[in-house]
Amino acid sequence: MESIKGKDINKPTTFKEQIELLKSRNLLIPNEEEAINILQRINYYRLTGYILTYKEEERYGSASIHDVYALYLFDKELRNLISSLLEDIEIAFRTHISYLIARQYGALGYKDHKNFKNEKYHADMLRDFENGINRSNEAFVEHHRKKYDGEFPIWVVIELTTFGVLSKMYSNLMDKDQDKIANEYYNTRGDYVRSWLYSLSYLRNTCAHYGRLYNQKSVITPKLFKSDNKLQIRNDTLFANICVMGRLLMDKDEWNRFVTNLAVLIGQYSVVDIERIGFPKSWENILRHV
């Protein structure tokens, strides 16, 4: 951790010293006891990610510890909103993929690498399935072990996957199978959905590990439509991922509730600069029509 003098990055600091460091860089701290209380609950390093939003040549302008804490709380609530929708998207794709494989190739068709594009990725998938089975204490897992000699049909084993495994699995489906799912449920091509799932799996991982969304560029970027470019939506932003979520969420009433709740959340925090999350001025109208 950074020391007060900034010379020894490995030197630990007390909460009081952390306060002095922030004050030396012009971060306003009207109540030191309150600020220490925040630092006791939120690691200085984690909080620094939000402080850097205000950084101007090693100083933090006229921002206060309350502004930084408000951004932290906004980010936390934003992750919770997003995580709820990602759960629904993940569950829907478990259904799409298992239904297609079962009908096209049979209940155990997922075990045959010939039904997938890449044999190595298929082997990785089977290992992920096996790991999921071994870790699980679900009653249905024990039921299939005892009654079916450990044979798990696709609609059972897919319930033990993560979003990341699901994204890889979709990417390794035959192109015609990817297109079938994409066209039947989302009126688009498989290459778009493949890109969206990959990007959202990274977002899902970020949310699951309480990573920062505010003022962050996306590491994995979704493929966007030409119409998105005309609206000046950048694919390296959180907003681009949220647009993609709207296209993949099948319950449109739930989507409209999400947009409404998002608008309320942003309105509650005056410190939020929507440009820091890639939101254009007409963001709400765009999301209503994705």
N, C-alpha and C positions, 0 to 999 in steps of 0.2 A: 504494500500500500504506500501511497505517496506520503512523504514526510512534510513537515511544515516548510522546511527550506527547499524542498523539491530536489534534494541531492541524492538521497538514498531511497530508491523505489521499494526496497525490501524492509525498510524500517517501519515497524508498526506504530500507529499513533493512537492516542486516547481520543475519546469522544470530544473532550475539551479542545484538544489540538486540532481535530478535524474542523471544529467550529471556527477556530482562529484562522485556519487556512482559507476557509470559505469567506470569512470576513475580510481577509487580506486581499481577496480578489473581488471585493465590492459586492458580494452577495449580501443582501440586507437580511439581518437576523435580529428582529426587534425583541425576541424573547429567547434567551439562550437555553433556558430550562426546557422550553417547548421544543426547540431545535434538537437538543440532546435526546429527548424522548423519541423524536422521529428517527434519529440515527441509531438508537438502540433497537428499533424494530425493523429498519431497512438499511441493509449494508451500504456503507458510504460509496462503494464501487458501483452498486446498482443505482443508487440515487444520482451518481455523477452522470449517468447516461442522459438523464433529464436536465441536469444542470447545464450540460454542454449545449443545449438548445439556445442558451443565452450567451454563450461564450463569445467574447470579443477581445482577441489578442491577450489571452490568459486572464481576462477579467469577465465578469458576468453582468455588465451593464447595470441597470437599476432593478434587476429582478430580486425577489425575496425568496426565502426558504419556503414561504407559503405558496408562492407560484410554482416552485419545483414540486412540492408535495401534491399540489392540485393536479399537475401533469401526471404524476405517478398514479394518483387515484383514477384519473380519466382513463389512463392506459389499462389499468386493472379492469375497470368496468367494460371497456371496449373489448378486451380479450374474452370476457365472459359472454358478451353478446355474440361475438363471432364463433366461439367454441360451440355454442348451442346449435347454430346452423351447420357447422362442419360435422357435427354428430349425425344430423339428419341426412346430409349428403353421403357420408360414409356408409350409413345403414342402407341407403337406397342402392348404392353401388355393390354392396354385398349381395343384395337381391338381384340386381341386373345380371351380374356376372355368374352367380350360381344358377340362375334360371336358364341363361343361355347355354352354359356348359352342360347342364343336366339334359336339356332338350336336344342339343346338337351331338353330344358325345357320350351321354350316359352319366349315371350317378358317380362313377369312379373315373370318368373320362379325364379328369384333371391330372391323373397319375401318368398319362401317356404323353410324352414330350412331343409326339407328332402332332398333337393338337395345339401346339404353341410355336412361336417363331424361333426362339432361341433355346437350345437344349440346356446350356449352362444356367440361364436365368430360371428355367423351369426347375432344375435341380435345387437352386437356391430357394425357390418357392416351396418345394416339398420339405426342405429343411426347416423353413419358417413355420410351416404347418405342424411339423413334428414337434418343434419347440413349443408352439402354442398348446398343443395337446399335453405335453409333459408338464407344462406350468399350470395348466388349468385344474381347478377343483370344482368345475361345474358338474352338476348331476348328470347332464346329458352326455358328458364325456365318459364318465364311469359306466353309464348305461350301454353305450356303444362298445366299450371294451368288453363287457361281460356278455352282452347278447349277440353282438355281431363280430366277435373275434377281432376287435380293434379296427374294423373297417369303418371309415368315416365317409359318407357321401358328401358331395361338394357343398350341399346346403347346410351341412352341419359344420364341417371343418372351416368354412369361410367365416363363421361367426367368431373364430378365434384369431382372426387376422387384425393387424393394425392398419391404419390409413396408409402408411408407407408401403406395406406389403400389397395392399389392395391396388395402389397406384402402379406398382411394378407389374402386378399380375395383369392389369388391364393393358399395359404397354406391351406385354408379351403375348397377348391374344393375337390370333391371325387378323390381318388388316380387315378382312371382310366381317369378322366378328366384332371388332372395335367399331366399324362403321354401322353395323346393325344396331348396336346399343345406342350409339350417338344419334343416329337418325330416328330411331323408334321413340326415344324418350326426350331428346333434346333438339331435334330438327337441325342437326349440324353434322360435321364429319368427325371421324375418329381421331384424326390428328389434333383437332382442337381440344377434344375432351381429354386426350392423352396428356397434352400440355397443361390443361387446367388442373387435372388431378395431381400431377407432379408438383405444380406450384402450391396447390392447397395442402398437399401433404407436408410441405415444408412449413407453411403457415400453421398447420395443426400442431406440428412439433414445437414451434415457437411458443404458441399459446400454452401447450401442455407443460412447458418448462418455464413459464412466466417471463418469457423474453419480451423485450421492448418492441412495441409497434410504432410508437410515435417518433417521428423524425428519423425513420430508418428506410433505406432503400431495400427492395426485395432482392434476395440473393438468387432465387429461382423465379423467372418471370413467365407469366402465361402468354400464350399466343392470342392476339386480339384480332377482331374484325377490322376491316378497312373503315367501317363506320365509326369505330372507336377512335381511330386516329383523327378523323375529322372533328371529333369532339375534344381533341387534344388530351386524351387519356394516355398517360405514360404507363408502359407495362412494368416498370420497376417500382411501382407505388402500391401501397396498401389498397388504394381505391380500385386499382385494376383487379386485384384479387377479390375484392368485395363484389365488383361487377360480375366476375366469373361465378361467384357463389350464387348470385341471383339467377344466373342462367341454369345452374345445376340444381337449384332447390325446386322441387316439384310442387310443393304446397305454396301457392302464390299468396294465399291469405297470410300465411306465416311470414312470407317475404315482406309484405306490406307492413306488417306489425314490426318487423325488424327495422325497416327504414324509418318508421315513425319513432321507434325507441332510440334509434341512432340520432335522429334530429333532436330529440329531447335531451339526450346525453350531451351532445355537443353544445346545446344551448345552456346547459347547467354550468359549463366551465368556460369562463370568459378568457382564460389564459390560452385556450386552444387556438392554434393557427391552423386552419384546415389545409393550407398549402403544405404543411409539414407531413401530412399523410396523403398528399397527392389529390386532394379533393378540389375539383373545379368549383367555381361559384354556383353553377347550376346543378350541383351534385345530386340534390334530392330528386329533381325532375329526371335526371339521367337514370338513377336507380329505379325509379317508378316504372321505367319503360325498358329495362334490360330484358 
